[in-house]
Amino acid sequence: MQVRLYARLRQIAETRELELSVGVEQTVGDVLRELVIRFPGLNEAIWHADGSLVGHVAVLINGRDIRHLTGLDTPVCMTDQMDVFPPVGGGAGQDKLTHITLKFAGDLHRRVGKSQTEFIFKGNTLRELIPVVSKECELSDLLMAGDAPKPYLQMVINGRPWYTVGGWEAQIPDGATVVLFLFGGVLSPVPLPPETTLQ
């Protein structure tokens, strides 16, 4: 099965993704234990000494959080995809993890090679999401201009254009669908609507 690691986990393992063989009746817990055998440095980032997951570690199987399945006992098979996100500080506000469906359209779809993915990021605004997407999907040249979005980048949150729901500070609810596309294409950017302000 394909396993993808994010942020600090990726740095520890020195790989973005890997293929693991799984047998009949193996579970998410089995796969995570295999990861630690291959990359011992991941042990403290994933497991407590009592065998429970470190708080706020997020594990998705085919885009579904294992907390909404059967946790570490969730069965896996060779065709599954597992995404493992590292823990972040607990609490509210800026440290909140937001789970979204991220969709890519047009040029971004072609560049990324897929139309959508389940995505988890720290925070709950576009200002916090887009830099993470830029880095994780290697899209910085298309999405960001310094600390702001490129002028032709368009973002839609649950069917509503970003500039109508708060602009760069637009709130992204947990479980939202966010669509990204390049308005007018990369070679012929168009300005943002006049009511849009970036701070």
PyMOL commands that set and color helices and strands:
alter all, ss='L'
color gray80, all
select helices_A, chain A and resi 7-13+28-38+40-46+66-68+71-73+93-95+106-112+126-136+140-143+162-164+167-169
alter helices_A, ss='H'
color red, helices_A
select strands_A, chain A and resi 2-5+17-19+58-61+64-65+81-85+97-104+116-122+144-145+148-149+153-157+160-161+177-182
alter strands_A, ss='S'
color yellow, strands_A
deselect
rebuild
show_as cartoon
